[in-house]
Every structure is written in structure tokens, then in C-alpha cells.
Amino acid sequence: MSDTTGLRRGTDYVGVGAGAIIVNEQGQLFLARRGPEAKNECGLWEFPGGAVEFGEQLAEALRREMREEYGIEIAVGELLDVVDHILPAEGQHWVSPTFICTIVSGTPAIHEPGKCSQIGWFAPEAAPVDLTQITRENLAHYLTRSSPRVSHLLRREIQAPVAAGLIREFAGVVGYDKAVGIAAAAIRKDAIAAGRSMREKYPGAVLLALGQIVREVWAAEGAMTVQILEETDQKLSFDVTGCQYAELYGRLGVKDLGFCLSCNRDEAFAQGFHPGLKLVRTQTIMEGAPRCDFRFYLVA
């Protein structure tokens, strides 16, 4: 790799800047007006983001930028697009991957007024007209995308009635306990395969990658309220104090099968994600406890 000491990214060499389309529960999009100290396109509205540092993953860069500039924690979801951001008049060239995101905690506020002069939430069809070049492209792609990603919670909502119906039918033949046991074994087998698949999408340090999955997949769109207690290379410890999965199964009238259909997956998922991962959990909201206590350990 060539030495870039003293060189300016985006000007002396192509820079990488990740962007976030943050969507709230009303479907509105978060936009920020670039301030007088912005690197380019000052005064225009944009989907916020920032430069990716050497050795930093794209999602990590986005979370850091949103924390520093707006005081919010976000979950980074699907990749919307990757756009060339070439500004001949300003002599700059960036490559910008943009992700669909949601706010996990915090309320957006301007923390760096030199970079951002105004923020707001806008319906997609009512976005300001004075947008940055890349934001215009991002918005067009967002409005025309034909197959938005199905959230983890919505996937469970789709699966639950079918799975519960099958279990109850088999229970009438072989008995409730045996039917649930057979279903639980099949679900664990599927969870192991899902863990292996997710490992390919989330490489890197095992427990740090698992922490990303908890935030960005399991808790996406507010599906879980998560309190991280400890996050190291050897241990991931967190409590779940709010669980929409439990609420979902209750609403569907299958709360008695909620543990089998959902919680039952977690230890098997960890096994598929990495054979040295162990889960210790003593209680779940699904079973009536006030919180779930997840303690993942990397033992090999």
C-alpha cells in the first residue's frame, strides 16, 4: 500500500465516506444541512455520514459518526447503494456506500455546528430540493427500491402462525410435549445453519461481531431494548428489558410456543456462529421474567 502520509483523502486519493439513511417509525428520513466547515457542498441537505478511517468497518464508521455529530446510537441495516461522489469543481472524489439505519437510542442534536447547521425529519416525497449530489442519488434509489429487507421481527411474525399451526396439529396426534420437542429440535437445527450463514456476513472478532448482530438484526426497529453490560473479546453480557417478540407471540395467541419458536434458537445460533461460543441464560421475558439475561462466553 502506498504511503499517504500528508495526503488528503478525497482530494489526493479517492476517499471512502459511508452514509446513513435513518428512518423513523413514521417512515420519515433524517436529513442534515451541511455547515460552513463541511468538506464540500456547504449549505446543502444530506443523508449524514462521514469518512471511514483506516482499519474501520463501514458500520463502525457510521455508528461513530452518528454518535459524535448527533449524539445518537444507530443500528446499521441493509446496504442501499454504492455511489461515486465526484465533484470536479471542488477537486474531490469519494466512493460512498449508504445504508438503511434506525435509531436505537438518543434524540438527534447538532454536536458539531461547523459541520452541520440544521437537522430535520422529512417524508421521503417532501425532502428539500437543495440536496447534495449523492443524497439526490440515494433518495432516488430509496424511493424506487422494489424489495426492502424483511426485519427479523417481521420474519418471526410471518413464520409464527404457520409453525404454531403445524405444532398444534401434530400435538393432536403424538401429544403436546412430544410435538413441541420435535419442533424445538428442528428449529435448533435451522438456527445452527443461520448462525453459520451470519458468520459469513459478520467476520472479525467473534463476540464483537455477535454484538453487531444483536444491535443490527435482533434489536432492529426497536424489536428489543438491550442494555449492554460487558463487551470484550471473551464475553458479551447484556440484558433485554423490552421484547417485542414476546409481545408478538402473545398478540398472535401462541405465547405458550414463543420460547420454542424464538428463544430456543439462541444457543443453537451461537453454536453455528462459532463452535466455541457458549450461552448462559437463566430467565426470559417470554417465560414471564422481567428481563432476559444473555451471557455469551468464548471458551475455545
Secondary structure, 3 states (H helix, E strand, C coil): CCCCCCCCECCCECEEEEEEEEECCCCCEEEEEECCCCCCCCCCEECCEEECCCCCCHHHHHHHHHHHHHCCEEEEEEEEEEEEEEEHHHCEEEEEEEEEEEEEECCCCCCCCCCEEEEEEECHHHCCCCECHHHHHHHHHHHHCCCCCCCHHHHHHHHHHHHHHHHHHHHHHHCHHHHHHHHHHHHHHHHHHHHHHHHHHCCCCHHHHHHHHHHHHHCHHHCEEEEEEEECCCEEEEEEEEEHHHHHHHHCCCHHHHHHHHHCHHHHHHHHHCCCEEEECCCCCCCCCCCEEEEEEECC
